[in-house]
Amino acid sequence: MAERLFDEPARAWRRQRALGREQRPFLAERIIDEWLERLAPVSRDFERVLVTGIPPALQSRLGGIGEEVRFADTIDALADEEGASLDLILVMGELDARDDLPLLLRIIGSRLAPGGLLAGAMPGGQSLPALRAALHAADREGGAFAARSHPRIEPGALANLLGEAGLADAVVDVDRVTVRYRGLDRLVADLRDHAATNVLLARPRRGFGKAALETARAAFMQAGDGSATPERVDILHYAAWATRGRHAP
């Protein structure tokens, strides 16, 4: 068995905390906009749909994409679905912080009806370079480095995993988003709202001390122009079809 990277209880708790808030996280809204645009030309009707990871304040925007639309916090809701029973599965986030992603993708594929579609979005690529550099600077000053950021999957690797899971016509592309922040704390708050903070098993269980935190804040601001720092998020949008009797857009 491969060594586990992620703390499953911490991931579930942080996701539940984020989805329990009333905010409309801006990246979640952007992802939904993209989904609706991409689904519009698809030449089939979706009867049974499972959508995971959508904040409650945004769920109404996706209520009309199928005849029966079920919302769930995590992809673990698939345990309640029969094989080959779903016409569309939409997944927001989560898959970038799951162990044994190849097996999970095969399970997702097994729940798709013939011609069913899996589509989703998650951070990947070179996301959060300014944050990673700031955390590195704080660790360097303290003389010890810690597991403070997740490994990120690249688009080509994700496309290969979708194909290896038995899904067809896999497409992965990148929506590169740049956001300007006036401070490190605002970025961290946004990450919490998106359930995107560190859930590595090897992560430090205690936060930075005062001096290290000030170093991280200063390093983050020095990466900008003095008033704000641009931060980058690579959103990987992916889609693939159940192989039997699939329909293309």
MARBA-3410 file (N, C-alpha, C, O; in Angstrom, 1 decimal):
249
0.8,-1.2,0.0,0.0,0.0,0.0,0.9,1.2,0.0,1.8,1.3,0.8 ~ 0.5,2.2,-0.9,1.3,3.4,-0.9,1.2,4.2,0.4,0.2,4.2,1.0 ~ 2.2,5.0,0.7,2.2,5.8,1.9,1.2,6.9,1.8,1.1,7.5,0.7 ~ 0.4,7.1,2.8,-0.6,8.2,2.8,0.1,9.5,2.9,1.0,9.7,3.7 ~ -0.4,10.5,2.2,0.0,11.8,2.2,-0.9,12.8,3.0,-0.4,13.7,3.7
-2.2,12.5,3.0,-3.2,13.5,3.4,-3.9,13.0,4.7,-4.1,11.8,4.9 ~ -4.2,14.0,5.5,-5.0,13.7,6.8,-6.5,13.8,6.4,-7.0,14.9,6.3 ~ -7.1,12.6,6.3,-8.5,12.6,5.9,-9.4,13.3,6.8,-10.3,14.0,6.4 ~ -9.3,13.0,8.1,-10.3,13.7,9.0,-10.1,15.3,9.0,-11.1,16.0,9.0 ~ -8.9,15.7,8.8,-8.6,17.2,8.8,-9.2,17.7,7.5,-9.8,18.8,7.5
-9.1,17.0,6.4,-9.6,17.4,5.1,-11.1,17.5,5.2,-11.7,18.5,4.7 ~ -11.8,16.5,5.7,-13.2,16.5,5.8,-13.7,17.6,6.7,-14.7,18.2,6.4 ~ -13.0,17.8,7.8,-13.5,18.9,8.7,-13.4,20.3,8.1,-14.3,21.1,8.2 ~ -12.2,20.5,7.5,-12.0,21.8,6.9,-13.0,22.1,5.7,-13.4,23.2,5.5 ~ -13.3,21.0,5.0,-14.2,21.1,3.9,-15.6,21.4,4.4,-16.4,22.3,3.9
-16.0,20.7,5.5,-17.3,20.9,6.1,-17.4,22.3,6.6,-18.5,23.0,6.5 ~ -16.3,22.8,7.3,-16.3,24.2,7.8,-16.5,25.2,6.7,-17.3,26.2,6.9 ~ -15.8,25.0,5.6,-15.9,26.0,4.5,-17.3,26.0,3.9,-17.9,27.0,3.6 ~ -17.9,24.8,3.7,-19.2,24.7,3.0,-20.3,25.1,4.0,-21.4,25.3,3.6 ~ -20.0,25.2,5.3,-21.0,25.6,6.3,-21.2,27.1,6.4,-22.1,27.6,7.0
-20.3,27.8,5.7,-20.4,29.3,5.7,-21.3,29.8,4.7,-21.7,29.1,3.7 ~ -21.7,31.1,4.8,-22.6,31.6,3.8,-21.9,32.4,2.7,-22.6,33.0,1.8 ~ -20.6,32.4,2.7,-19.9,33.1,1.7,-20.1,32.5,0.3,-20.5,31.4,0.1 ~ -19.8,33.4,-0.7,-19.8,32.9,-2.1,-18.4,33.1,-2.6,-18.0,34.1,-3.2 ~ -17.5,32.1,-2.3,-16.1,32.2,-2.7,-15.9,32.5,-4.1,-16.5,31.9,-5.0
-15.0,33.5,-4.4,-14.9,34.0,-5.8,-14.4,33.0,-6.8,-14.8,33.0,-7.9 ~ -13.5,32.1,-6.3,-13.0,31.1,-7.3,-14.2,30.0,-7.5,-14.3,29.5,-8.7 ~ -15.0,29.7,-6.5,-16.1,28.8,-6.7,-17.1,29.4,-7.8,-17.6,28.7,-8.6 ~ -17.3,30.7,-7.7,-18.2,31.3,-8.7,-17.6,31.3,-10.0,-18.3,31.0,-11.0 ~ -16.3,31.5,-10.1,-15.6,31.5,-11.4,-15.7,30.1,-12.0,-15.9,29.9,-13.2
-15.6,29.1,-11.2,-15.6,27.7,-11.7,-17.0,27.3,-12.2,-17.2,26.7,-13.2 ~ -18.0,27.8,-11.5,-19.4,27.5,-11.9,-19.7,28.2,-13.2,-20.4,27.6,-14.1 ~ -19.3,29.4,-13.4,-19.4,30.1,-14.6,-18.8,29.3,-15.8,-19.4,29.2,-16.8 ~ -17.6,28.8,-15.5,-17.0,28.0,-16.6,-17.7,26.7,-16.9,-17.9,26.3,-18.0 ~ -18.2,26.0,-15.8,-19.0,24.8,-16.0,-20.2,25.0,-16.9,-20.5,24.3,-17.8
-21.0,26.1,-16.5,-22.2,26.3,-17.3,-21.9,26.7,-18.8,-22.6,26.2,-19.6 ~ -20.8,27.3,-19.0,-20.4,27.7,-20.4,-20.0,26.4,-21.1,-20.4,26.2,-22.3 ~ -19.3,25.5,-20.5,-18.8,24.3,-21.1,-20.0,23.3,-21.3,-19.9,22.5,-22.3 ~ -20.9,23.2,-20.4,-22.0,22.3,-20.5,-23.1,22.7,-21.6,-23.8,21.9,-22.1 ~ -23.1,24.0,-21.8,-24.2,24.5,-22.7,-24.2,23.8,-24.1,-25.3,23.5,-24.6
-23.1,23.5,-24.8,-23.2,22.9,-26.1,-23.2,21.4,-26.1,-23.2,20.8,-27.1 ~ -23.2,20.8,-24.9,-23.2,19.3,-24.8,-24.5,18.7,-25.3,-25.6,19.2,-24.9 ~ -24.4,17.8,-26.3,-25.6,17.3,-27.0,-26.3,16.1,-26.3,-26.5,15.1,-26.9 ~ -26.6,16.3,-25.0,-27.4,15.2,-24.4,-28.0,15.9,-23.1,-27.5,16.9,-22.6 ~ -29.1,15.2,-22.7,-29.7,15.7,-21.5,-29.2,14.8,-20.3,-29.0,13.6,-20.5
-29.0,15.4,-19.2,-28.5,14.7,-18.0,-29.7,14.5,-17.0,-30.4,15.5,-16.6 ~ -30.0,13.3,-16.8,-31.1,13.0,-15.9,-30.7,13.0,-14.4,-31.2,13.8,-13.6 ~ -29.8,12.1,-14.0,-29.3,12.1,-12.6,-27.9,12.7,-12.5,-27.0,12.3,-13.3 ~ -27.8,13.7,-11.6,-26.5,14.4,-11.5,-26.1,14.5,-10.1,-26.9,14.6,-9.2 ~ -24.8,14.3,-9.8,-24.2,14.5,-8.5,-23.2,15.6,-8.6,-22.3,15.6,-9.5
-23.3,16.6,-7.7,-22.4,17.8,-7.7,-21.8,17.8,-6.3,-22.5,17.8,-5.3 ~ -20.5,17.8,-6.2,-19.8,17.8,-4.9,-19.0,19.1,-4.7,-18.4,19.6,-5.7 ~ -19.0,19.6,-3.5,-18.1,20.6,-3.1,-18.6,22.0,-3.4,-17.8,23.0,-3.3 ~ -19.9,22.2,-3.7,-20.4,23.5,-4.0,-20.9,24.2,-2.8,-21.7,23.6,-2.1 ~ -20.5,25.4,-2.5,-21.1,26.1,-1.3,-22.6,26.3,-1.5,-23.1,26.5,-2.6
-23.3,26.1,-0.4,-24.8,26.2,-0.5,-25.3,27.4,-1.1,-26.3,27.4,-1.8 ~ -24.6,28.6,-0.9,-25.1,29.8,-1.5,-25.1,29.8,-3.0,-25.7,30.7,-3.7 ~ -24.3,28.9,-3.6,-24.2,28.8,-5.1,-24.9,27.7,-5.7,-24.9,27.6,-6.9 ~ -25.5,26.8,-4.9,-26.1,25.6,-5.5,-27.2,25.9,-6.4,-27.5,25.1,-7.4 ~ -28.0,26.9,-6.2,-29.1,27.2,-7.0,-28.7,27.5,-8.5,-29.5,27.3,-9.4
-27.5,27.9,-8.7,-27.0,28.1,-10.1,-26.9,26.9,-10.9,-26.9,26.9,-12.1 ~ -26.8,25.7,-10.2,-26.6,24.4,-10.9,-27.9,23.6,-10.8,-27.9,22.4,-11.3 ~ -28.9,24.1,-10.2,-30.1,23.3,-10.0,-30.8,22.8,-11.3,-31.6,21.9,-11.3 ~ -30.6,23.5,-12.4,-31.2,23.2,-13.6,-30.4,22.4,-14.6,-30.8,22.3,-15.8 ~ -29.3,21.9,-14.2,-28.4,21.2,-15.2,-28.9,19.7,-15.4,-28.4,19.1,-16.3
-29.8,19.2,-14.6,-30.3,17.9,-14.8,-31.7,17.8,-14.2,-32.2,18.7,-13.5 ~ -32.4,16.6,-14.5,-33.7,16.4,-14.0,-33.7,16.2,-12.5,-34.6,16.6,-11.8 ~ -32.7,15.5,-12.0,-32.5,15.2,-10.6,-31.1,15.5,-10.2,-30.2,14.8,-10.6 ~ -30.9,16.6,-9.4,-29.6,17.1,-9.1,-29.4,16.9,-7.6,-30.1,17.5,-6.8 ~ -28.4,16.2,-7.2,-28.0,16.0,-5.8,-26.7,16.7,-5.5,-25.8,16.6,-6.2
-26.7,17.4,-4.4,-25.5,18.1,-3.9,-25.0,17.4,-2.7,-25.7,17.0,-1.8 ~ -23.6,17.3,-2.6,-23.0,16.6,-1.5,-21.7,17.4,-1.2,-21.1,18.0,-2.1 ~ -21.2,17.2,0.0,-20.0,17.9,0.4,-18.8,17.3,-0.3,-17.9,18.0,-0.7 ~ -18.7,16.0,-0.4,-17.5,15.3,-0.9,-17.9,14.2,-1.9,-19.0,13.8,-2.0 ~ -16.9,13.8,-2.6,-17.1,12.7,-3.6,-17.4,11.4,-2.9,-17.8,10.4,-3.6
-17.2,11.3,-1.6,-17.5,10.1,-0.9,-19.0,9.8,-0.9,-19.4,8.6,-0.6 ~ -19.8,10.7,-1.3,-21.2,10.5,-1.5,-21.5,9.5,-2.6,-22.6,8.9,-2.7 ~ -20.5,9.1,-3.4,-20.7,8.1,-4.4,-21.0,6.7,-3.8,-21.5,5.8,-4.5 ~ -20.6,6.6,-2.5,-20.9,5.3,-1.8,-22.4,5.0,-1.8,-22.8,3.9,-1.7 ~ -23.2,6.1,-1.9,-24.7,5.9,-1.8,-25.3,5.7,-3.2,-26.5,5.6,-3.4
-24.5,5.7,-4.3,-25.0,5.6,-5.6,-24.7,4.2,-6.2,-23.6,3.7,-5.9 ~ -25.6,3.7,-7.0,-25.4,2.4,-7.6,-24.5,2.6,-8.8,-24.3,3.7,-9.3 ~ -23.9,1.5,-9.3,-23.0,1.5,-10.4,-23.8,2.0,-11.7,-24.9,1.6,-11.9 ~ -23.1,2.7,-12.5,-23.6,3.1,-13.8,-25.0,3.8,-13.7,-25.9,3.6,-14.5 ~ -25.1,4.7,-12.6,-26.4,5.3,-12.4,-26.5,6.8,-12.6,-27.5,7.4,-12.5
-25.3,7.4,-12.8,-25.3,8.9,-12.9,-24.9,9.3,-14.3,-24.1,8.7,-15.0 ~ -25.6,10.3,-14.8,-25.3,10.9,-16.1,-24.2,12.0,-16.1,-23.6,12.2,-17.1 ~ -24.1,12.6,-15.0,-23.1,13.7,-14.9,-22.6,13.8,-13.4,-23.4,13.7,-12.5 ~ -21.3,13.9,-13.3,-20.7,14.1,-12.0,-19.8,15.3,-12.1,-19.0,15.4,-12.9 ~ -20.1,16.3,-11.2,-19.3,17.5,-11.2,-18.6,17.6,-9.8,-19.2,17.4,-8.8
-17.3,17.8,-9.8,-16.5,17.8,-8.6,-15.7,19.1,-8.5,-14.9,19.5,-9.4 ~ -15.9,19.9,-7.4,-15.2,21.1,-7.2,-14.1,20.8,-6.1,-14.4,20.4,-5.0 ~ -12.9,21.0,-6.5,-11.8,20.8,-5.6,-11.6,19.4,-5.2,-12.0,18.5,-5.9 ~ -11.1,19.2,-4.0,-11.0,17.9,-3.3,-10.0,16.9,-3.9,-9.2,16.3,-3.2 ~ -10.1,16.6,-5.2,-9.3,15.6,-5.8,-7.8,15.9,-5.7,-6.9,14.9,-5.8
-7.4,17.1,-5.5,-6.0,17.4,-5.4,-5.4,17.1,-4.0,-4.2,17.2,-3.7 ~ -6.3,16.7,-3.1,-5.9,16.3,-1.7,-6.4,15.0,-1.3,-6.8,14.8,-0.1 ~ -6.4,14.0,-2.2,-6.9,12.7,-1.9,-5.8,11.7,-2.2,-5.1,11.8,-3.2 ~ -5.6,10.7,-1.3,-4.7,9.6,-1.5,-5.3,8.7,-2.6,-6.5,8.5,-2.7 ~ -4.4,8.0,-3.3,-4.8,7.0,-4.3,-5.8,7.5,-5.3,-6.9,7.0,-5.4
-5.4,8.6,-5.9,-6.3,9.2,-6.9,-6.7,8.3,-8.1,-7.8,8.3,-8.5 ~ -5.8,7.4,-8.5,-6.1,6.5,-9.6,-7.3,5.6,-9.2,-8.2,5.4,-10.1 ~ -7.3,5.1,-8.0,-8.4,4.2,-7.6,-9.7,5.1,-7.5,-10.8,4.6,-7.9 ~ -9.6,6.3,-6.9,-10.8,7.1,-6.8,-11.4,7.4,-8.1,-12.6,7.5,-8.3 ~ -10.6,7.7,-9.1,-11.1,8.0,-10.5,-11.8,6.8,-11.1,-12.8,6.9,-11.8
-11.3,5.6,-10.8,-11.9,4.4,-11.3,-13.3,4.2,-10.6,-14.3,3.8,-11.3 ~ -13.4,4.5,-9.4,-14.7,4.4,-8.7,-15.7,5.4,-9.2,-16.8,5.1,-9.5 ~ -15.2,6.7,-9.5,-16.1,7.7,-10.1,-16.6,7.2,-11.5,-17.8,7.3,-11.8 ~ -15.7,6.7,-12.3,-16.1,6.2,-13.6,-17.1,5.0,-13.5,-17.9,4.9,-14.4 ~ -17.0,4.2,-12.5,-17.9,3.1,-12.3,-19.3,3.5,-12.0,-20.3,2.8,-12.2
-19.5,4.8,-11.5,-20.8,5.3,-11.2,-21.5,6.0,-12.4,-22.6,6.4,-12.3 ~ -20.7,6.2,-13.4,-21.3,6.9,-14.6,-22.0,5.9,-15.5,-21.6,4.8,-15.8 ~ -23.2,6.3,-15.9,-24.0,5.6,-16.9,-23.3,5.6,-18.3,-22.4,6.5,-18.5 ~ -23.6,4.7,-19.2,-23.0,4.8,-20.5,-23.2,6.2,-21.1,-24.3,6.7,-21.2 ~ -22.2,6.8,-21.6,-22.3,8.1,-22.1,-22.3,9.2,-21.1,-22.5,10.4,-21.4
-22.0,8.9,-19.8,-22.0,9.9,-18.7,-20.7,10.7,-18.8,-19.7,10.3,-19.3 ~ -20.8,11.8,-18.1,-19.7,12.8,-18.1,-19.2,13.1,-16.7,-20.0,13.3,-15.8 ~ -17.9,13.0,-16.6,-17.2,13.6,-15.4,-16.6,14.9,-15.7,-15.9,15.0,-16.7 ~ -16.9,15.9,-14.9,-16.2,17.2,-15.1,-15.9,17.8,-13.7,-16.6,17.6,-12.8 ~ -14.8,18.5,-13.7,-14.4,19.1,-12.4,-13.4,20.1,-12.5,-12.9,20.4,-13.6
-13.0,20.7,-11.4,-12.0,21.7,-11.3,-11.2,21.6,-10.0,-11.8,21.3,-8.9 ~ -9.9,21.8,-10.0,-9.1,21.7,-8.8,-7.8,22.5,-9.0,-7.4,22.7,-10.2 ~ -7.2,23.0,-7.9,-5.9,23.7,-8.1,-4.9,22.7,-8.5,-4.9,21.5,-8.1 ~ -3.9,23.2,-9.3,-2.8,22.3,-9.7,-1.7,23.2,-10.3,-1.6,24.4,-10.0 ~ -0.8,22.5,-11.1,0.2,23.2,-11.7,1.1,24.0,-10.8,1.6,23.4,-9.8
1.3,25.3,-11.0,2.2,26.1,-10.3,1.5,27.1,-9.3,1.9,28.2,-9.2 ~ 0.4,26.6,-8.7,-0.4,27.5,-7.9,0.4,28.0,-6.7,1.2,27.3,-6.1 ~ 0.0,29.2,-6.3,0.4,29.8,-5.0,2.0,30.0,-4.9,2.5,29.7,-3.8 ~ 2.7,30.5,-5.9,4.1,30.6,-5.8,4.5,31.7,-4.7,5.5,31.5,-4.0 ~ 3.8,32.8,-4.6,4.2,33.8,-3.6,4.0,33.3,-2.2,4.8,33.5,-1.3
2.9,32.5,-1.9,2.7,31.9,-0.6,3.8,30.9,-0.3,4.4,30.9,0.8 ~ 4.1,30.1,-1.3,5.1,29.0,-1.0,6.5,29.7,-0.7,7.2,29.2,0.1 ~ 6.8,30.7,-1.4,8.1,31.4,-1.2,8.1,32.1,0.2,9.1,32.1,0.8 ~ 7.0,32.7,0.6,6.9,33.3,1.9,7.1,32.3,3.0,7.8,32.6,4.0 ~ 6.4,31.1,2.9,6.6,30.1,3.9,8.0,29.6,4.0,8.5,29.3,5.0
8.6,29.4,2.8,10.0,29.0,2.7,10.9,29.9,3.4,11.8,29.5,4.1 ~ 10.7,31.2,3.2,11.5,32.2,3.8,11.4,32.2,5.4,12.4,32.3,6.0 ~ 10.2,32.0,5.9,10.0,31.9,7.3,10.7,30.6,7.9,11.3,30.7,8.9 ~ 10.6,29.5,7.2,11.3,28.3,7.6,12.8,28.4,7.6,13.5,28.0,8.4 ~ 13.3,29.1,6.5,14.7,29.3,6.4,15.3,30.1,7.5,16.4,29.8,8.0
14.6,31.1,7.9,15.1,31.9,9.0,15.0,31.1,10.3,15.9,31.3,11.2 ~ 14.0,30.3,10.4,14.0,29.5,11.7,14.9,28.3,11.7,15.1,27.6,12.7 ~ 15.5,28.0,10.5,16.5,26.9,10.5,16.0,25.5,10.3,16.7,24.5,10.4 ~ 14.7,25.4,10.0,14.1,24.1,9.8,12.9,24.2,8.8,12.1,25.1,8.9 ~ 12.8,23.2,7.9,11.8,23.3,6.9,10.7,22.3,7.2,11.0,21.2,7.7
9.5,22.6,6.8,8.4,21.8,7.2,7.5,21.6,5.9,7.6,22.3,4.9 ~ 6.6,20.6,6.0,5.7,20.3,4.9,4.5,21.2,4.9,3.5,20.9,5.6 ~ 4.6,22.4,4.3,3.6,23.4,4.4,2.8,23.6,3.1,1.8,24.4,3.2 ~ 3.1,22.9,2.1,2.3,23.1,0.8,2.1,21.7,0.2,3.0,20.9,0.2 ~ 1.0,21.6,-0.5,0.7,20.3,-1.1,1.5,20.1,-2.4,1.8,21.1,-3.1
1.8,18.9,-2.8,2.3,18.6,-4.1,1.2,18.9,-5.1,0.0,18.6,-4.8 ~ 1.5,19.4,-6.3,0.5,19.8,-7.2,0.5,18.9,-8.5,1.6,18.7,-9.0 ~ -0.6,18.5,-8.9,-0.6,17.7,-10.1,-0.6,18.6,-11.4,-1.2,19.6,-11.4 ~ 0.1,18.1,-12.4,0.2,18.8,-13.7,-0.9,18.4,-14.6,-1.4,17.2,-14.5 ~ -1.3,19.2,-15.6,-2.4,18.9,-16.5,-2.2,17.6,-17.2,-3.1,16.8,-17.3
-1.0,17.4,-17.8,-0.7,16.1,-18.5,-0.9,14.9,-17.7,-1.4,13.9,-18.1 ~ -0.4,15.0,-16.4,-0.5,13.8,-15.5,-2.0,13.5,-15.2,-2.4,12.3,-15.1 ~ -2.8,14.6,-15.0,-4.2,14.3,-14.7,-4.9,13.7,-15.9,-5.7,12.8,-15.8 ~ -4.6,14.2,-17.1,-5.2,13.6,-18.3,-4.9,12.1,-18.5,-5.7,11.3,-18.8 ~ -3.6,11.8,-18.1,-3.2,10.3,-18.2,-4.0,9.5,-17.2,-4.4,8.4,-17.5
-4.2,10.1,-16.0,-4.9,9.3,-14.9,-6.4,9.1,-15.3,-6.9,8.0,-15.1 ~ -7.0,10.1,-15.9,-8.4,9.9,-16.4,-8.5,8.8,-17.4,-9.4,8.0,-17.4 ~ -7.5,8.8,-18.3,-7.5,7.7,-19.3,-7.3,6.3,-18.7,-7.9,5.3,-19.1 ~ -6.3,6.3,-17.8,-6.0,5.0,-17.1,-7.2,4.5,-16.3,-7.3,3.3,-16.0 ~ -8.1,5.4,-15.9,-9.3,5.0,-15.1,-10.4,4.5,-16.0,-11.5,4.2,-15.5
-10.1,4.4,-17.3,-11.2,3.9,-18.2,-12.1,4.9,-18.8,-13.1,4.6,-19.4 ~ -11.8,6.2,-18.6,-12.6,7.3,-19.1,-12.0,7.7,-20.4,-10.8,7.6,-20.7 ~ -12.9,8.2,-21.3,-12.4,8.5,-22.7,-12.5,10.0,-23.0,-13.1,10.8,-22.3 ~ -11.7,10.4,-24.0,-11.7,11.8,-24.5,-11.4,12.8,-23.4,-12.0,13.8,-23.3 ~ -10.4,12.4,-22.6,-10.1,13.3,-21.5,-9.5,14.6,-22.0,-8.6,14.6,-22.9
-10.0,15.7,-21.4,-9.5,17.0,-21.7,-9.1,17.7,-20.4,-9.9,17.7,-19.4 ~ -7.9,18.3,-20.3,-7.5,19.1,-19.1,-7.0,20.4,-19.6,-6.0,20.4,-20.4 ~ -7.5,21.5,-19.1,-6.9,22.8,-19.5,-6.8,23.6,-18.2,-7.4,23.3,-17.2 ~ -6.1,24.7,-18.3,-5.7,25.5,-17.2,-6.4,26.9,-17.3,-6.2,27.6,-18.3 ~ -7.1,27.3,-16.2,-7.6,28.7,-16.1,-6.6,29.3,-15.1,-6.7,29.1,-13.9
-5.7,30.2,-15.5,-4.7,30.8,-14.7,-5.3,32.1,-14.1,-5.5,33.1,-14.9 ~ -5.4,32.2,-12.8,-6.1,33.3,-12.2,-5.0,34.0,-11.4,-4.2,33.4,-10.6 ~ -4.9,35.4,-11.5,-4.1,36.2,-10.7,-4.9,37.1,-9.8,-5.7,37.8,-10.3 ~ -4.6,37.1,-8.5,-5.3,37.9,-7.5,-4.3,38.7,-6.8,-3.3,38.2,-6.4 ~ -4.6,40.0,-6.6,-3.7,40.9,-5.8,-4.2,41.0,-4.4,-5.3,41.2,-4.1
-3.2,40.7,-3.5,-3.5,40.7,-2.0,-2.7,41.8,-1.3,-1.5,42.0,-1.6 ~ -3.3,42.5,-0.4,-2.7,43.5,0.4,-1.9,42.9,1.6,-1.3,43.7,2.3 ~ -2.1,41.6,1.8,-1.4,41.0,2.9,-1.5,39.5,2.9,-2.5,39.0,2.3 ~ -0.6,38.8,3.5,-0.7,37.4,3.6,-1.9,36.8,4.3,-2.5,35.8,3.9 ~ -2.3,37.5,5.3,-3.5,37.0,6.1,-4.8,37.0,5.3,-5.6,36.1,5.5
-4.9,37.9,4.4,-6.1,37.9,3.5,-6.1,36.7,2.6,-7.1,36.1,2.3 ~ -4.9,36.4,2.1,-4.8,35.2,1.2,-5.1,33.9,2.0,-5.9,33.1,1.5 ~ -4.6,33.8,3.2,-4.9,32.6,4.0,-6.4,32.5,4.3,-6.9,31.4,4.3 ~ -7.0,33.6,4.6,-8.5,33.6,4.8,-9.2,33.1,3.6,-10.2,32.3,3.7 ~ -8.8,33.5,2.4,-9.5,33.0,1.2,-9.3,31.5,1.0,-10.2,30.8,0.6
-8.1,31.1,1.3,-7.8,29.6,1.2,-8.7,28.8,2.2,-9.2,27.8,1.8 ~ -8.9,29.4,3.4,-9.9,28.7,4.3,-11.3,28.7,3.7,-12.0,27.7,3.8 ~ -11.7,29.8,3.1,-13.1,29.9,2.6,-13.2,28.8,1.4,-14.3,28.4,1.2 ~ -12.1,28.5,0.8,-12.2,27.5,-0.3,-11.8,26.1,0.1,-11.6,25.2,-0.7 ~ -11.6,25.9,1.4,-11.2,24.6,2.0,-9.9,24.1,1.3,-9.8,23.0,0.9
-9.0,25.1,1.2,-7.7,24.8,0.4,-6.5,25.0,1.3,-5.4,25.2,0.7 ~ -6.6,24.9,2.6,-5.4,25.0,3.4,-4.8,23.6,3.6,-5.3,22.6,3.1 ~ -3.6,23.6,4.2,-2.7,22.4,4.3,-3.4,21.3,5.1,-3.7,21.4,6.2 ~ -3.5,20.1,4.4,-4.0,18.9,5.1,-3.0,17.7,5.0,-3.4,16.6,5.0 ~ -1.8,18.0,4.8,-0.8,17.0,4.7,-0.6,16.3,6.1,-0.7,17.0,7.1
-0.5,15.0,6.1,-0.2,14.3,7.4,1.0,14.8,8.1,1.1,14.9,9.3 ~ 2.0,15.2,7.3,3.3,15.6,7.8,3.4,17.1,8.1,4.4,17.6,8.5 ~ 2.2,17.8,8.0,2.3,19.2,8.3,2.6,19.5,9.7,2.3,18.7,10.6 ~ 3.1,20.7,10.1,3.3,21.1,11.5,1.9,21.2,12.1,1.0,21.8,11.5 ~ 1.8,20.8,13.3,0.5,20.9,14.1,0.4,22.2,14.8,-0.7,22.6,15.3
1.5,23.0,14.9,1.5,24.3,15.5,1.8,25.3,14.4,2.7,25.1,13.5 ~ 1.2,26.5,14.5,1.5,27.6,13.6,2.9,28.2,13.8,3.6,27.8,14.7 ~ 3.2,29.1,13.0,4.4,29.9,13.1,4.4,30.6,14.5,3.4,31.0,15.0 ~ 5.6,30.8,15.0,5.8,31.7,16.1,5.7,33.2,15.6,5.6,33.4,14.4 ~ 5.7,34.1,16.5,5.5,35.5,16.1,6.6,36.0,15.1,6.2,36.7,14.1
7.8,35.7,15.4,8.9,36.2,14.5,8.8,35.6,13.1,9.0,36.2,12.1 ~ 8.6,34.2,13.1,8.5,33.6,11.8,7.3,34.1,11.0,7.4,34.2,9.8 ~ 6.2,34.3,11.7,5.0,34.8,11.0,5.2,36.2,10.4,4.8,36.5,9.3 ~ 5.9,37.1,11.1,6.3,38.4,10.6,7.2,38.3,9.4,7.1,39.0,8.4 ~ 8.1,37.3,9.4,9.0,37.1,8.3,8.2,36.6,7.1,8.4,37.1,6.0
7.2,35.7,7.3,6.4,35.3,6.1,5.6,36.4,5.6,5.5,36.6,4.4 ~ 5.0,37.3,6.4,4.2,38.4,6.0,5.1,39.4,5.2,4.7,39.9,4.1 ~ 6.3,39.6,5.7,7.2,40.6,5.0,7.6,40.0,3.7,7.7,40.8,2.7 ~ 8.0,38.7,3.6,8.4,38.1,2.4,7.3,38.2,1.3,7.6,38.4,0.1 ~ 6.1,37.9,1.8,5.0,38.0,0.8,4.8,39.4,0.3,4.6,39.5,-1.0
4.9,40.4,1.1,4.7,41.8,0.6,5.9,42.2,-0.3,5.7,42.9,-1.3 ~ 7.1,41.7,0.0,8.2,42.0,-0.8,8.1,41.5,-2.2,8.8,41.9,-3.1 ~ 7.3,40.4,-2.4,7.1,39.9,-3.7,6.2,40.7,-4.6,6.1,40.5,-5.8 ~ 5.6,41.8,-4.0,4.8,42.7,-4.8,5.4,44.0,-5.0,6.6,44.2,-5.0 ~ 4.5,45.0,-5.1,5.0,46.4,-5.4,5.0,47.3,-4.1,5.1,48.5,-4.2
4.8,46.7,-3.0,4.8,47.4,-1.7,3.4,47.7,-1.2,3.2,47.8,0.0 ~ 2.4,47.7,-2.1,1.0,47.9,-1.7,0.2,46.6,-1.8,-0.7,46.4,-1.1 ~ 0.5,45.8,-2.8,-0.2,44.5,-3.0,0.7,43.5,-3.7,1.7,43.9,-4.4 ~ 0.5,42.2,-3.5,1.3,41.2,-4.1,0.4,40.3,-5.0,-0.7,39.8,-4.5 ~ 0.7,40.1,-6.2,0.0,39.2,-7.1,0.2,37.7,-6.7,1.4,37.3,-6.5
-0.9,37.0,-6.6,-0.8,35.5,-6.3,-1.5,34.8,-7.5,-2.5,35.3,-8.0 ~ -0.9,33.7,-7.8,-1.4,32.9,-9.0,-2.0,31.6,-8.5,-1.5,30.9,-7.7 ~ -3.2,31.3,-9.1,-3.8,30.0,-8.9,-4.1,29.4,-10.3,-4.7,30.0,-11.1 ~ -3.6,28.2,-10.5,-3.8,27.4,-11.7,-5.0,26.5,-11.4,-4.9,25.5,-10.8 ~ -6.2,26.8,-12.0,-7.3,25.9,-11.9,-7.3,24.9,-13.0,-7.4,25.3,-14.2
-7.2,23.7,-12.7,-7.3,22.6,-13.7,-8.7,22.2,-14.0,-9.4,21.7,-13.1 ~ -9.2,22.5,-15.1,-10.6,22.0,-15.5,-10.4,20.7,-16.3,-9.6,20.7,-17.3 ~ -11.1,19.7,-15.9,-11.0,18.4,-16.6,-12.4,17.9,-16.9,-13.4,18.2,-16.3 ~ -12.4,17.0,-18.0,-13.6,16.4,-18.4,-13.3,15.1,-19.1,-12.3,15.0,-19.8 ~ -14.1,14.1,-18.9,-13.9,12.8,-19.6,-15.2,12.1,-19.5,-16.1,12.3,-18.7
-15.4,11.1,-20.5,-16.7,10.5,-20.7,-16.6,9.0,-20.4,-15.5,8.3,-20.5 ~ -17.7,8.4,-19.9,-17.8,7.0,-19.8,-17.7,6.4,-21.2,-18.3,6.9,-22.1 ~ -17.0,5.3,-21.3,-16.6,4.9,-22.6,-17.7,4.3,-23.5,-17.7,4.5,-24.7 ~ -18.6,3.6,-22.9,-19.7,2.9,-23.7,-20.7,3.9,-24.2,-21.4,4.5,-23.3 ~ -20.9,4.1,-25.4,-22.0,4.9,-26.0,-21.9,6.4,-25.6,-22.9,7.1,-25.4
-20.6,6.8,-25.5,-20.4,8.2,-25.1,-20.9,9.2,-26.1,-21.0,8.9,-27.3 ~ -21.2,10.4,-25.6,-21.6,11.5,-26.5,-20.6,12.6,-26.4,-20.1,12.9,-25.3 ~ -20.2,13.1,-27.5,-19.3,14.3,-27.5,-20.0,15.6,-27.6,-21.2,15.6,-28.1 ~ -19.4,16.7,-27.1,-20.1,18.0,-27.3,-20.3,18.3,-28.7,-20.9,19.4,-29.0
END
